[in-house]
Each structure stands twice: as structure tokens, then as C-alpha cells.
Amino acid sequence: MNTGFAEPETLAIAAPVVAFPRMLERHGLSLPRTPLEILQVNLTARCNLACTHCHVESGPKREEALDARGIDRLIELMSTAPALHTLDITGGAPELHPQFRRLAAAGRAHGLKVIDRCNLTVLFEPGQEDTGGFLAENGIAVVASLPCYSSANVEKQRGKGVFLQSIDALQRLNALGYGREGSALELDLVYNPGGPSLPPAQAALEADYRTRLFEDFGIVFHRLFTIANMPIKRFLHALERDGQLDAYMQLLIDHFNPRAAEGVMCRNLVSVGWDGTLYDCDFNQMLPLPAGAQRSTLWDIARLDEIERWPIAFGRHCYACTAGSGSSCGGALTG
């Protein structure tokens, strides 16, 4: 098997957990890398919010950020993977990075689809007044976090006042042309469960979102992505605090889906950390589990497509990506 295994941060669970590669073997699965299609960059841990489900543990006091040298190297490497079609910029709140716009514009200049993973409320931060206009003028896709269409559920996860600010931001994006039928300005929303449960069926929930947001606020969008909560970092601490970690891990294992496993995002994606280290995905980055047999950075490779030969590092947290309909940065993996 072209897979690797490394233990993530300690999971204090009472019941034995089958190592993820062993589960793959039981189902006759081998998950080699496919051609690299997505370059995901975690620009900064700084964020104006501190959400309870955040696997990055972002917040206003975090200062980690990719420096200008790292931005320069990313731009140099963009043309070194023939199948690369997407630059996925995330954080924290990536818009707060002083070179967010330079990186995004460079991605567009290279002919890549550029995604801004936006928490919506950042658009009201000082200095961000024209960010929406920048995104629209450059044809940058927006993937926006909105864990529910009701105020109570959103504010339980993300803080007081966040829901109405998020609604205001979505309305402003709609006014710029985002999310409208036939518009090239893509606006997708992201749902995370409020606790230790699997996301509901993506298509059905999308229909509910579409109805409620339009009827209540006149908001339109293109797609809804459902993403399972990852048992790492801030959400892991909450599970341990509430005595729910064992039950959540068992839920993920009991709902392991081989079809979802075949579509995991680590097969065609590389994730770049704030210091330029390369990872198989954003979740491995937070543990940290570097890509390949040893830690490598942007400056240790001559071409991005070199990583296509590297093994993938798996751990127990990978069960969250393969449970039920599956989960990725692009939502469910199966219908």
C-alpha cells in the first residue's frame, strides 16, 4: 500500500481504535496519490473569531503567518504541477494577512481558480471595507462558513452577533453578483455540526438552507458543503471535557464508508503551513503530520508535482473524513 501512518496528538479513549491503514486493508483499499490538482495554503492563524469547532484553534491573539519569502516561493511553484487547477487560500481569516491579495491575484494570473475561505464577519474588520470588491473584480470564489440558518445555533458555535453580521456580509456579496444563478462569482456555504454528530445529507440540508435564507433574508448561493468536525485541537478538547470522545470516535468508525475513503482530498491536494512546511491536508497540518517520509518545505522541492510520489500520512482522525457520506474541504464525498 502506498500509505503511511503516524499517530496524531494523544487521543485519551478507553476503547481500542483500529489503526486507519488497517481499516483500509480490511476493505481492500489502497490510496495512492493522484495528480496534484489543489494547492491549499494556510496563510495565518490569526482570526477575528474563535469558533468552538475550529480545528486550527485560530483567534485574535494568534500571530503565525506565512512570510513574504513564502509567498514568493508559492508563486514560483504554481506552474510546476501540470494538473494543478485550484489555489485554496485559508486560515484563520486569510484576508487579514497583508499579502493575501498579492497571492490571490498571482493565482488568477496563473490561470488557477482561487478560493477564499471566508468567515464573512472579517469583511467588517478595519481595513477590509473593499475586500468584497477585490474578490469580485478578480473573480475569486468565496467559500463561506455558516454553520446554520438560525441565529441561536450559529452564535453557539461562533459567538454573539456573528449571525447577523454573516447575513449582512452574504447580502453584500449577493449585491456584488456572488451566488446568483448564471453568475461566474461562486458563493458556496459550509455547514459544520454543532457537536459530536455526523452531518445530515448534504443535498437535503442544502435545500433547507436555500429556502430559509432566501425567504428570510433574500440570500442566494450556489452550493452547500457539509463538513464533519475533526477530533483534533479545539474540538478534541471539547470532546474530552464533555466525556464524549469515546462515543464520537466509535460513531466515526461505525460509519466508515469505503466509497468515501476512495475520494479523500489528501490524494490530490497539498497543504502548505504558515512556515512553508508541506502536509497532506489541512488537518494533518494541525497535528502536525508532515507530508512524505520526513518534514519538507517549499524550499526543499524543485517542483510541486514531486509530492505525487510521496506516501500519505494517515491517523485516527482520518475516520472523520470517511464516515457516512464522507467529508472534505469540498463537502460530502458521496451522494
KAHUKA-V810124 format. One record per residue. N is the residue number from 1. PHI is phi in degrees with one decimal (* if undefined). OMEGA is omega in whole degrees, 0 to 359 (999 if undefined). NEAR is the number of other C-alpha atoms within 12 Angstrom. Layout:
n->[N N]
phi->[PHI PHI]
omega->[OMEGA OMEGA]
near->[NEAR NEAR]
This chain:
n->[1 2 3 4 5 6 7 8 9 10 11 12 13 14 15 16 17 18 19 20 21 22 23 24 25 26 27 28 29 30 31 32 33 34 35 36 37 38 39 40 41 42 43 44 45 46 47 48 49 50 51 52 53 54 55 56 57 58 59 60 61 62 63 64 65 66 67 68 69 70 71 72 73 74 75 76 77 78 79 80 81 82 83 84 85 86 87 88 89 90 91 92 93 94 95 96 97 98 99 100 101 102 103 104 105 106 107 108 109 110 111 112 113 114 115 116 117 118 119 120 121 122 123 124 125 126 127 128 129 130 131 132 133 134 135 136 137 138 139 140 141 142 143 144 145 146 147 148 149 150 151 152 153 154 155 156 157 158 159 160 161 162 163 164 165 166 167 168 169 170 171 172 173 174 175 176 177 178 179 180 181 182 183 184 185 186 187 188 189 190 191 192 193 194 195 196 197 198 199 200 201 202 203 204 205 206 207 208 209 210 211 212 213 214 215 216 217 218 219 220 221 222 223 224 225 226 227 228 229 230 231 232 233 234 235 236 237 238 239 240 241 242 243 244 245 246 247 248 249 250 251 252 253 254 255 256 257 258 259 260 261 262 263 264 265 266 267 268 269 270 271 272 273 274 275 276 277 278 279 280 281 282 283 284 285 286 287 288 289 290 291 292 293 294 295 296 297 298 299 300 301 302 303 304 305 306 307 308 309 310 311 312 313 314 315 316 317 318 319 320 321 322 323 324 325 326 327 328 329 330 331 332 333 334 335]
phi->[* -89.4 -135.1 -124.7 -145.8 -143.6 -74.1 -77.6 -52.1 -56.1 -103.8 -83.0 -110.8 -75.8 -80.2 -65.5 -114.0 -64.9 -56.3 -57.2 -59.5 -66.7 -64.2 -61.1 -62.2 -58.0 -99.6 66.4 -103.0 -125.4 -119.5 -70.7 -67.6 -112.1 -51.9 -68.8 -116.5 -128.4 -104.2 -104.8 -122.6 -92.7 -68.5 -160.3 -89.3 -70.3 -151.2 -81.9 -117.5 -141.7 -70.6 -67.5 -92.8 -67.2 -80.3 -93.1 56.6 -69.6 178.8 -62.8 -91.7 -76.0 -121.1 -60.5 -159.9 -69.4 -85.6 -61.0 -61.7 -66.3 -61.8 -57.9 -67.2 -58.7 -63.2 -62.1 -85.6 -57.1 -96.1 -107.2 -138.2 -56.2 -89.6 -62.8 -130.0 -137.3 -108.2 -108.2 -102.6 -135.7 -157.8 36.6 -102.0 -60.6 -63.2 -78.0 -73.8 -62.8 -112.9 -55.7 -68.4 -64.1 -66.8 -61.7 -64.9 -65.1 -60.3 -64.8 -64.6 -83.4 81.2 -90.6 -70.7 -114.7 -111.1 -105.7 -86.7 -110.8 -87.7 75.1 -65.5 -62.7 -66.2 -103.7 -75.2 -55.0 88.1 -106.4 -59.6 -106.3 -64.1 -58.2 -63.4 -59.5 -60.3 -66.0 -62.2 -99.5 63.7 -89.2 -71.1 -113.3 -111.9 -111.9 -78.5 -148.6 -68.5 -167.9 -98.8 -116.8 -61.2 -60.8 -68.5 -65.0 -74.2 -65.4 -83.4 -118.8 114.0 -64.1 85.3 -68.5 -61.9 -66.3 -64.0 -64.2 -63.0 -59.8 -63.4 -63.4 -62.9 -67.0 -65.3 -57.8 -64.0 -82.9 108.5 -68.6 80.2 -83.5 -57.5 83.7 -81.2 -80.3 -86.3 -75.1 -131.4 -116.0 -110.7 -123.4 -111.3 -119.8 -58.8 -77.8 -159.2 -82.3 -141.8 -81.1 -63.8 -71.4 -56.4 -62.8 -62.5 -67.0 -67.6 -59.2 -62.5 -63.6 -57.1 -60.1 -66.6 -66.4 -67.8 -75.0 -67.4 -85.8 -134.9 69.7 -91.3 -122.9 -153.3 -90.5 -140.2 -114.1 -106.9 -100.8 -128.9 -73.0 -73.1 -87.0 -77.8 -140.1 49.9 -61.8 -71.2 -59.9 -61.7 -66.6 -62.5 -64.8 -59.9 -93.0 66.7 -112.8 -65.5 -56.4 -64.6 -68.2 -62.1 -65.8 -59.1 -63.8 -67.0 -63.4 -107.2 -56.0 -121.9 -56.8 -65.6 -66.5 -59.7 -66.3 -104.7 -59.4 -70.5 -66.4 -76.7 -128.4 -133.3 -124.9 -110.2 -109.1 -84.8 -63.1 -103.0 89.0 -70.0 -98.4 -134.3 -75.0 -163.3 -64.2 -72.5 -58.6 -59.5 -80.0 -84.0 -97.0 -124.7 -64.3 -72.4 80.6 -73.8 -146.8 -60.8 -132.4 -121.3 -57.1 -91.9 -95.4 -119.2 -92.3 -139.9 -64.1 -71.8 -58.9 -67.8 -63.4 -93.8 -85.8 -71.6 -93.5 -89.4 -108.8 -152.8 -62.5 -62.8 -63.9 -61.4 -68.3 -79.8 -117.0 -89.6 61.0 -80.7 84.3 -149.1 -153.5 -65.3 -104.6 91.2 -63.1 -99.7 -133.6 -76.9]
omega->[177 181 175 179 174 181 174 177 188 173 184 182 184 183 177 180 178 178 186 177 177 177 177 180 179 182 177 184 170 186 175 175 172 180 183 182 187 174 181 185 176 189 187 173 181 179 176 177 175 188 185 183 189 180 179 187 179 177 183 184 180 184 183 180 176 184 184 177 178 177 179 182 177 181 177 187 186 183 187 175 189 183 183 179 186 169 185 186 185 182 23 174 188 181 180 178 184 180 177 185 178 180 180 180 178 177 178 179 176 179 181 164 180 179 171 177 194 177 177 183 180 181 179 178 177 181 182 186 182 182 179 178 177 181 182 182 182 178 182 179 179 171 192 179 174 190 174 175 177 184 186 183 180 185 174 180 197 176 183 177 185 185 183 175 179 178 179 180 179 178 178 177 175 181 177 180 180 171 184 180 180 181 176 179 186 175 178 181 181 176 168 174 180 182 185 178 177 176 174 180 187 184 181 180 177 179 178 178 184 180 185 183 180 182 184 189 181 184 175 179 182 184 172 175 174 183 179 176 184 181 176 173 190 180 175 180 178 178 180 180 184 179 184 186 179 183 181 178 179 177 180 182 181 182 177 184 181 179 177 180 181 183 184 190 181 181 184 186 167 181 182 181 183 180 179 178 183 181 178 180 181 181 176 180 185 187 350 174 183 177 177 183 178 182 177 181 177 184 179 180 176 181 177 185 173 185 180 179 186 173 177 178 180 176 183 180 181 177 179 180 188 180 177 180 180 185 176 177 175 176 184 182 177 181 999]
near->[18 23 28 28 27 27 24 27 21 19 26 23 20 15 14 13 28 23 23 37 31 21 27 33 18 14 17 15 22 26 32 29 32 29 26 34 31 38 45 46 48 48 45 37 35 30 37 34 34 30 34 33 36 39 33 39 34 33 25 21 15 22 22 27 33 35 23 20 18 27 36 20 27 44 29 22 27 39 28 24 30 21 21 31 26 32 41 39 47 43 45 42 44 41 44 41 35 21 24 38 30 24 41 44 28 27 38 27 19 24 21 31 31 39 42 47 40 39 42 41 37 36 34 26 22 13 14 25 18 20 32 37 22 25 35 30 21 29 29 41 39 44 38 40 44 43 41 36 34 24 23 18 23 31 26 22 32 34 23 19 19 34 30 26 25 36 35 23 34 40 28 29 39 30 22 25 30 36 33 25 16 13 20 21 34 34 44 39 43 39 43 41 32 31 28 30 26 35 37 28 26 32 22 17 28 32 21 22 33 27 18 20 29 22 13 18 23 22 32 36 39 29 33 40 40 42 38 46 46 47 45 40 30 25 32 36 24 27 29 24 13 15 17 24 31 24 23 36 39 27 23 35 31 20 25 31 30 30 25 29 38 30 32 37 39 45 35 35 40 49 45 45 44 38 30 35 35 44 43 46 41 43 45 40 36 34 34 31 34 38 42 33 21 20 25 27 28 36 22 18 23 19 24 38 28 26 39 31 21 34 30 40 40 42 37 40 46 46 43 41 47 42 41 32 35 41 45 38 39 32 37 39 31 26 18]
